[in-house]
Amino acid sequence: MVSRSYSNLLELASGESPSPSFNRIPRRIPRVVTAPGIVPGLDELSDDDDASVSSSSSHSYRDRTIIVANQLPIRVSRDPNSQKLSFSWDKDSLLLQLKDTHQYQNHADMEFVFVGSLREEIPISEQDEVSQVLFDSFKCVPTFLSPDLRTRFYLGFCKQQLWPLFHYMLPLSPDLGGRFDRGLWQAYVSVNKIFADKILEVINPDDDFVWVHDYHLMVLPTFLRKRFNRVKLGFFLHSPFPSSEIYKTLPVREEILRSLLNSDLIGFHTFDYARHFLSCCSRMLGLTYESKRGYIGLEYYGRTVSIKILPVGIHLGQLRSVLDLPETEVKVGELIKQFRDQDRIMLLGVDDMDIFKGISLKLLAFEQLLTQHQECRGRVVLVQIANPARGKGKDVAEVQNESYAMVKRINEAFGQPGYDPVILIDSPLQFYERMAYYVVAECCLVTAVRDGMNLIPYEYIIAREGNDRLDSVLGLKKCASKKSMLVVSEFIGCSPSLSGAIRVNPWNIDAVADAMDLALEMADSEKQLRHEKHYRYVSTHDVGYWANSFLQDLERTCREHNRRRCWGIGFGLRFRVVALDPNFRKLSVETTVSAYRRAKTRAILLDYDGTLMPQASIDKSPSVKTIQILNSLCRDKNNAVFLVSAKSRRILSDWFSPCENLGIAAEHGYFFRPCRDAEWNIRVPAADISWKQIAEPVMKLYTETTDGSTIDDKETALVWCYEDADSDFGSCQAKELLSHLESVLANEPVSVKAGHNNVEVKPQGVSKGLVAESLLATMRERNLLPDFVLCIGDDRSDEDMFEVISCAVAGPTLDPEAEVFACTVGRKPSKAKYYVDDTADIFRVMQGLANVSDQSILSLSLRSTVRLDE
C-alpha cells in the first residue's frame, strides 16, 4: 500500500484536494526503489552518488510500460437483470492497438499496465471490486472521478478551453470557444493529480517506463517528476499544438509548458506542431533547441528533453481481419448494387460532427461541383458518415443544423427520382460497415479545418487494397492493380505523409470542388501509382512501428538518468528537476572563503557581462559596490585579480579607472594590462583588420533586415547583436549570418563564433583561455605558484578559461595543494566544476573574499601601528 504522505508534496494550483474515492489496488508487483534522486535533496546531502532508498525483493523484473490516458481501453456493460458488471477490451482503442502490435513486432515479453478512467460511472460501493477485477484480468488501473469533477475536467477545461485553443479558436467572445475559467483549471489540475496518485500505486520507478497520452493530462508529468526525479517519462500529444501567437493567450501557458518539459520525450504528429511547441519554449521560457544526429533536444536545467516527430499509424492486423469478415463481404455487395450497378460513383466523407471537421465546407464544395459540372448530376453521390461529436454545446448543435439544412438544399436542387446527391448517415455504424464503404468509394474526402492526425485516409487506403474475396465481389481480376484517390486538407496531421493525395485548403471552396473533379477524371494508371505509394507507407508505418519507435527513443533518452545528480526546485506547477554531472556542484560561500583565507598566493579571473553585471541590465557600467569589492581584492598583496571581458579596452579603462591594481584583458584577451598605469600589451601577433571591409557590409545587410539588431565595432572584432530583436527571427538570422560570414571570410585569419544573442568575428588564436595561461605562466616566472584559483564566467567564451584552469591542476603552474574553483553562472553543461545561480550569488562570494582581505589589511596596519608606537 502506498503511503498517503506524498499527497501534499506539490501545491495544487487548485487548492482543492483529490477526489475522496481513493481506492488502493492490492500490490501485485513489488515496489523496488533504488534510483538516486527519488527523495528530493538526497543527492545533495550524501557524498555517495549511489545513495538510494530501497526495499529488498527477489522479483525478477521484465520490461514494463505504464500507459496513461484519459480513458481505459475497456468497455463496460451491466446486465439489466442481475445488474452485474462485465468488462471487455475496446478493440477500437489506440492504446490496445499499441499494446497488441508492439508485442507482436518487437517485445513479446513487454508488459503493459493501463491507467485511466472508465466511460461509465461506477458507484462508490463497487469501486474496490471493479479495481481488483480490472487489475487482475486486464492490468488496468481505473481512476474514479465524481460526476461533477469529471464534467468540469473533461467537458469544461478540456473541451471548452484547451480543445478550441489548440485548434486555433480564440475566445474572442463567449460564443467563440470558452473564456478561461480558473475553477475549471483547478479541476483539470486536480484530475491530473488523481491520475498521478494512481500511477504511484503500481510504478516501479527504477525500471518502468511511463507513457502519457494527449492534452487531457498535460500537467501530469510535473506530479510524477516531483515524486520520482528520475522517472522514465514520455508524453505524446495527439492534437495539434498551436502557434505561439495563439498559445500565449492561455493564462496558464507557462505552467503547462513547464509541466510538459518534465517529460523526457515529447512526441508530436508533425514537424509543424513540434515547431510551434519549440517556438513557445523559446519565446516564453527563453529555451533554445538543437539537433544532433537527427534528434531534436531542449536543454532544460541540465536535462535533455527530446522531441519526437512521428505520425501514428493504423492497426494493420485489425483492419485486415475486419475486411476478412463475411459481414463485410455482404455489405460490400449491397453497396455495389446500390451504387455501381446504378452507374453511380461514390465520394466518401467520414467525420465527427464537430466544428473543426469541415463538413459544411465539404458540402459547399460538392454543391459547387454539381453546379459547374452537369455531367456529375445523377451520377456522383457524396456519402457523408457523421459520427457523434465527442463534446457538447451550442457549437455542436449549430454544425448539425447547418449540415442537415445544406444536405436538404442540395438534394432539393440536384436530386432526381431515385437519386439523392448527398446521403448523410448520422446513425452509428459498425466498423465493418464503415470498411465496406471505404472499399466501394472511388475517392475519400477529408476536409477538416484543423485536426491532430486523422486516420481515415489510412483506413481507406488499406480497405482499397482489399483481399481476394473482396476482389471477387468487386469483379476484379486476380492480382489486379488497386487504385484509390484522396482529397485531404492541408491542416490535418496525416497530410504530410500522403504525398500522392490532392491537398487542398478547405476554406477555398472552388479549389476543393476542382480537386473533386480532378479525382474523378484522373487516369486509372495515375490512381494506381498513387495508391501503391500510399499503401507502401501506410502498411510499413503502422501503430506498432509508431509505438516501437517512440519507446526506443524514450529508452535512449533515459539512459543517462542514473549518471547524474538530480534534485527538484520550484513550487507548484513551476517545479522542475535539475540534473547535473556528479562532480558539478554549487559553489559554497563558506568553502570558498575558508580556502581563500588559508591561501598565500591567489589568482582570480572574472568575466564581466553576465557575471559581475546581469545580462538583462541596460546600464552596463559597474556599480559603486562592484568597484569597492574589486578594490578590496586588488589591495591584498597576495592577490592577482584580472577582469576578462569581450568589451573594448576604451570602455573597460573608463569604467574601472578607480581600480588601480586591477588587471584587465579586453576583447577576449587580445589587449592585456596588469594594472591601471601599465601599457596595454598584445598577446598575439598584431592583427590585420582588413577583413572588416568584407564582414561589415554583410553585417549591415542583416542589421537592416532584422529590427532591433546592432553592430558593435571593436578595435579587433565585429559583433552583430540581436538581443533586442524578435528571439525566433533573430536566432534564424544569426544562423544565416554565421554561415554567410564563414563563407566570405574562409581565407581570412579570423574565427566566426555564435554567442549568446550575438555573432562575433575576431582574430584567430584570441581566447580567454590565453589570458588564463598567460597569468599562470607569469606568476610561475616570478616563483609565485597560486594555491587558490577562482575563475567565474557565464558563457561559451569563458569555457576556454575553465579548460585551462582545470588542466593546470597538478601541473607546474599551480601549487601541488592548490584549491581551484572554476565556476559558471547557471546550472548548465560546463567544463567548470562549480556553478552559481545568478550574479547575486557571485556578489555574496566576492563580498566574503573582500571581507577577508579587508580584515587582513587592517590586521597588518594595526601591527605596523603597534611597532611604531614601541
VENSUL-V479435 format. One record per pair of residues at least 4 apart in sequence whose C-alpha atoms are under 6 Angstrom apart, sorted by the first residue. I is the first residue (numbers start at 1). J is the second residue. Records with the same first field share a line. If there is no record, write none. Layout:
# VENSUL-V479435
I: J  J
This chain:
# VENSUL-V479435
2: 201
10: 572
11: 572
14: 186
18: 190  194
31: 204
32: 55  204
33: 53  54
34: 52  53  54
35: 52  206
36: 51  52
37: 229  566
38: 228  229
40: 567  568
41: 567
63: 110
64: 110  111  112  208
65: 112  208  209  210
66: 112  113  114  210
67: 114  211
68: 114  115  116  212
69: 116  213
70: 116  117
71: 116  117  118
72: 116  117  118
73: 89  90  93
74: 88  89  90
75: 87  88  89  90
76: 86  87
77: 85  86
78: 83  84  85
79: 83  84
94: 98
98: 102  543  544
101: 105  544
102: 106  544
103: 107  108
113: 139  140
114: 140  141
115: 140  141  142
116: 142  143
117: 142  143
133: 137
134: 138  140
135: 139  140  141
145: 150
149: 153
150: 154
151: 155
152: 156  184
153: 157  187  188
154: 158
155: 159
156: 160
157: 161  184
158: 162  163
159: 163
160: 178
161: 178
162: 166
164: 169  177
165: 169  170
166: 240  241  242
167: 450
171: 176  177  178  179
192: 217  220
199: 203
204: 208
205: 231
209: 232
210: 233
211: 233  234  235
212: 235
213: 235  236
214: 236  237  238
219: 256  259
221: 225  259  262  263
222: 226  259  262
225: 229
233: 263  264
234: 263  264  265  266
235: 266
236: 266  267
237: 268
238: 452
239: 452
240: 273  452
241: 273
242: 247
243: 276
244: 248  280
255: 573
264: 305
265: 305  306  307  554
266: 307  308
267: 307  308  309
268: 274  309
269: 309  310  311
270: 309
271: 275
280: 284
281: 285  287
282: 286  287  288
289: 297  298
290: 296  297
291: 295  296
296: 306  307
297: 304  305  306  307
298: 304  305
299: 303  304
301: 578
302: 578  579  580  828
303: 579
312: 543  546
313: 541  542  543
314: 542  543
315: 543
322: 432
328: 432  436
332: 436
335: 339
336: 340
337: 341
339: 344
340: 344
344: 379  380
345: 380
346: 381  382  441  442
347: 382  441  442  443  444
348: 382  383  384  441  444  445
349: 384  444  445
350: 384  385
351: 386
352: 386  387  388  389
353: 386  387  388  389
354: 389  396
356: 448  449  450
357: 448
358: 447  448  449
360: 403
365: 509  512  513
369: 373  513
370: 377
376: 380
381: 421  422
382: 422
383: 422  423
384: 424
385: 425
386: 425  426
410: 414
411: 415  420  421
415: 419  420
437: 441
438: 460  463
439: 463  464
443: 485  486
444: 486
445: 487
446: 488
447: 488  489  506
449: 491
450: 491  492
451: 492
452: 492  493
453: 492  493  494
465: 482
471: 476
472: 476
482: 528
483: 527  528  531
484: 527  531
486: 501
487: 501  502  503
488: 503
489: 503  504  505  506
490: 495  503  504  505
500: 530
518: 522
531: 535
535: 539
537: 541
541: 545
544: 548
545: 549
564: 579  580  581  582
565: 579  580  582
566: 578  579
567: 577  578
568: 576  577
569: 575  576
570: 574  575
571: 575
584: 833  834
585: 834
586: 834  835  836
587: 834  835  836
589: 593  845
590: 594
593: 849
599: 787  788
601: 638  786  787
602: 638  639  786  788  789
603: 640  789
604: 641  789  790  791
605: 642  643  791
606: 643  644  791  792
607: 611  643  644  645  793
608: 612  613  645
609: 613
610: 614  615  794
611: 793  794  839
622: 626
629: 850
631: 635  659
632: 850
633: 850
634: 661
636: 853
641: 662  663
642: 663  664
643: 664
644: 665
645: 666  668
646: 666  667  668
647: 666  667
648: 666  667
649: 653  666
652: 656
653: 657
660: 676
661: 675
662: 675
663: 673  674  675
664: 672  673
665: 669  671  672
666: 671
668: 767  768
669: 768  771
670: 682  683  766
671: 681  682
672: 680  681
673: 680  681
692: 696
702: 706
703: 709
707: 725
708: 724  725
709: 721  722  725
710: 720  721
711: 719  720
712: 718  719
713: 718
714: 718
717: 761  762
718: 760  761
719: 759  760
720: 758  759
721: 757  758
722: 730  757  758
723: 757
725: 730
726: 730
727: 731
730: 734
733: 737
734: 738
737: 741
741: 745
742: 746
749: 764
750: 762  763  764
751: 761  762  764
752: 760  761
753: 759  760
754: 758  759
755: 759
768: 800  801
769: 800  801  804
772: 801
776: 813
779: 784
780: 784  785  813
785: 814  815
786: 814  815
787: 815  818  819
788: 818  819  820
789: 820  821
790: 821  822
791: 822
792: 823  824
793: 798  824
794: 824  825
802: 822  831  832
810: 816
822: 832  833
823: 832  834  835
824: 835
825: 835  836  837  838
826: 836  837
836: 841
843: 847
855: 859
